[in-house]
Amino acid sequence: MTWLVPSALVVGTAAALLVVAIHFIARGRPRPEILPTARFVPSRAARAQARTVAFSDVALLIVRLAAIAAIAIGVAGPLFVRSRADIARIIVVDRSRDVGSIREAIDSARVYLRPNDIILAFDSAATRLPSAGALRSPAATGARGSLSAALAAAVRVAASGRIAADSIQLIVVSPVSEEERDSATSVIRTVWPGRVRVVPITASASSTALQVALPNSASGADDPVVAGLGLAGYARSAGDVRLVRGRVSAADTAWARAGGAVLHWPASDSAALWPKRATIDAVGGVASATGVLVARLPRLWSPSIAAGGTVLARWVDGEPAASEHPVGAGCIRDVSVLVDPASDVALRPSFVHFVAALVAPCGGARATTPSADAMRLVAGAGPLAATDALRGRESSTSPVTPWLVALGVLLLLVELVARRPARRRAHIGELA
């Protein structure tokens, strides 16, 4: 057991000794005696106070000492930690969309795993796993990875005051891809005062090949969107994005939950369940983050943006034309741009630029290439991080402090109530 503020124990001990000393000093009055004759009565008052050394109000003294002890121990902040070891270990496992194989990440982490190691799993945020057994199957997510979130979580755990080792070894199991590093990574890395062991694993592929799913009433040769995407170089093999020209089926939704992106682009009015606009008009163009498509495009629907969704494309008047909402580890994109099969809109170069934002993986295009610069930044150099250097960066608290302080306050209230009978007994003694 260690103490966060040991000096509070010294102050509490001094206060307890002072209270005991005060209780040794008791003021008493002499008992009245009957004098045989009035000539022996002195000219001054016949009453006098005398000091005696004796305990008084023992129960009240115990309550006061208990209150002082509870508050002093609570402020001192006791911490109950495991037996000391030379080196503690924090293992950080990447489970974001940048990981090529979650099984590889788990196996790589288990190589370094020891009993009582702290395990963190991260994507865009970091979570502490309850035990080593939870490392067997941490669910892979479709979220973007963040090295900043991983390093910040490791710093918080190390600075919590619950690690009793002299040094801490931080192990990061990650592909350390380019998109996982942001502007805050280098700043947060400087907070960790020591080297970091980086265990590189295989990054995920950034393919955008299409698996095309056509409704029964349409053929691939006559579908303008399918033809345009084919000319743009997107294949009909399995990939990150699945094009659905009809209604989204249960199989499509399940595929999205597993991490894929469903591009729901209805080919006709009957293939969409969206409410129709009160007034059907034709708009002169639509724009996405990657390009602008200028053409007379009919606008039939008014699709709503789902909760947590983002707009991917807008009509020239600002109304949303395409949106994305997350589904499990993947997403579903709704595109309300109706392309006339008789036009050449899908065959233009501007169409290729426009759809680039729509056929990217969920959350945008991935930069999953491992970054040598990011790996050197995270690894750093020098000795392992010293526990004391990290602990000073964040104030620690004891879990029992609020309970002990509350107990001390309660005992002071009890002392206030118990003090009244003691005063009443003393007053009765004076009258006697």
KAHUVEN-V816519 format. One record per residue. RES is the residue in one letter. NEAR is the number of other ideal C-beta (glycine too) atoms within 8 Angstrom. Layout:
RES/NEAR + RES/NEAR
This chain:
M/6 + T/7 + W/11 + L/11 + V/8 + P/7 + S/7 + A/13 + L/11 + V/8 + V/9 + G/15 + T/9 + A/8 + A/10 + A/11 + L/8 + L/8 + V/12 + V/10 + A/8 + I/7 + H/11 + F/9 + I/8 + A/11 + R/6 + G/8 + R/10 + P/7 + R/4 + P/5 + E/4 + I/4 + L/7 + P/4 + T/5 + A/5 + R/4 + F/7 + V/7 + P/5 + S/3 + R/4 + A/4 + A/6 + R/6 + A/6 + Q/7 + A/7 + R/7 + T/6 + V/6 + A/6 + F/8 + S/6 + D/8 + V/7 + A/7 + L/11 + L/12 + I/8 + V/12 + R/11 + L/11 + A/9 + A/13 + I/13 + A/11 + A/13 + I/13 + A/14 + I/12 + G/16 + V/11 + A/14 + G/13 + P/11 + L/12 + F/4 + V/8 + R/6 + S/4 + R/6 + A/8 + D/5 + I/10 + A/14 + R/11 + I/15 + I/13 + V/16 + V/15 + D/18 + R/13 + S/14 + R/15 + D/15 + V/18 + G/9 + S/8 + I/9 + R/6 + E/11 + A/15 + I/13 + D/8 + S/11 + A/15 + R/8 + V/6 + Y/12 + L/10 + R/6 + P/4 + N/5 + D/12 + I/10 + I/14 + L/16 + A/12 + F/17 + D/13 + S/9 + A/7 + A/12 + T/7 + R/9 + L/11 + P/4 + S/5 + A/9 + G/5 + A/10 + L/12 + R/5 + S/5 + P/11 + A/6 + A/9 + T/9 + G/12 + A/9 + R/11 + G/16 + S/13 + L/15 + S/11 + A/11 + A/15 + L/14 + A/10 + A/13 + A/14 + V/14 + R/9 + V/12 + A/15 + A/12 + S/9 + G/9 + R/6 + I/12 + A/11 + A/11 + D/7 + S/13 + I/16 + Q/11 + L/13 + I/13 + V/14 + V/12 + S/19 + P/15 + V/14 + S/16 + E/10 + E/10 + E/16 + R/11 + D/8 + S/5 + A/7 + T/14 + S/8 + V/8 + I/12 + R/11 + T/6 + V/9 + W/15 + P/7 + G/13 + R/10 + V/11 + R/10 + V/10 + V/11 + P/8 + I/14 + T/8 + A/12 + S/11 + A/6 + S/10 + S/6 + T/12 + A/11 + L/15 + Q/11 + V/10 + A/9 + L/11 + P/9 + N/5 + S/3 + A/11 + S/6 + G/10 + A/5 + D/7 + D/13 + P/13 + V/12 + V/12 + A/12 + G/15 + L/14 + G/9 + L/8 + A/9 + G/5 + Y/9 + A/7 + R/7 + S/7 + A/4 + G/11 + D/8 + V/15 + R/14 + L/13 + V/13 + R/14 + G/11 + R/9 + V/8 + S/7 + A/5 + A/6 + D/14 + T/12 + A/8 + W/11 + A/15 + R/10 + A/9 + G/11 + G/11 + A/14 + V/17 + L/13 + H/11 + W/11 + P/13 + A/10 + S/7 + D/8 + S/4 + A/10 + A/12 + L/3 + W/10 + P/6 + K/9 + R/10 + A/3 + T/4 + I/7 + D/7 + A/7 + V/11 + G/8 + G/11 + V/14 + A/10 + S/14 + A/5 + T/8 + G/12 + V/10 + L/14 + V/6 + A/8 + R/6 + L/14 + P/9 + R/13 + L/10 + W/10 + S/7 + P/11 + S/5 + I/9 + A/7 + A/4 + G/5 + G/10 + T/7 + V/9 + L/11 + A/15 + R/10 + W/11 + V/9 + D/5 + G/5 + E/7 + P/11 + A/10 + A/14 + S/13 + E/12 + H/13 + P/10 + V/10 + G/9 + A/9 + G/16 + C/13 + I/14 + R/13 + D/11 + V/12 + S/14 + V/11 + L/11 + V/11 + D/8 + P/7 + A/3 + S/9 + D/5 + V/13 + A/12 + L/9 + R/9 + P/5 + S/10 + F/13 + V/12 + H/10 + F/16 + V/14 + A/11 + A/12 + L/14 + V/11 + A/11 + P/12 + C/11 + G/9 + G/5 + A/7 + R/13 + A/8 + T/13 + T/8 + P/11 + S/10 + A/6 + D/6 + A/14 + M/12 + R/7 + L/11 + V/14 + A/10 + G/10 + A/4 + G/5 + P/7 + L/9 + A/15 + A/12 + T/14 + D/6 + A/9 + L/14 + R/11 + G/7 + R/8 + E/9 + S/3 + S/11 + T/8 + S/10 + P/4 + V/8 + T/11 + P/7 + W/8 + L/12 + V/12 + A/8 + L/10 + G/14 + V/10 + L/8 + L/13 + L/9 + L/8 + V/9 + E/12 + L/8 + V/7 + A/11 + R/9 + R/8 + P/7 + A/10 + R/8 + R/8 + R/8 + A/8 + H/8 + I/8 + G/9 + E/7 + L/5 + A/4
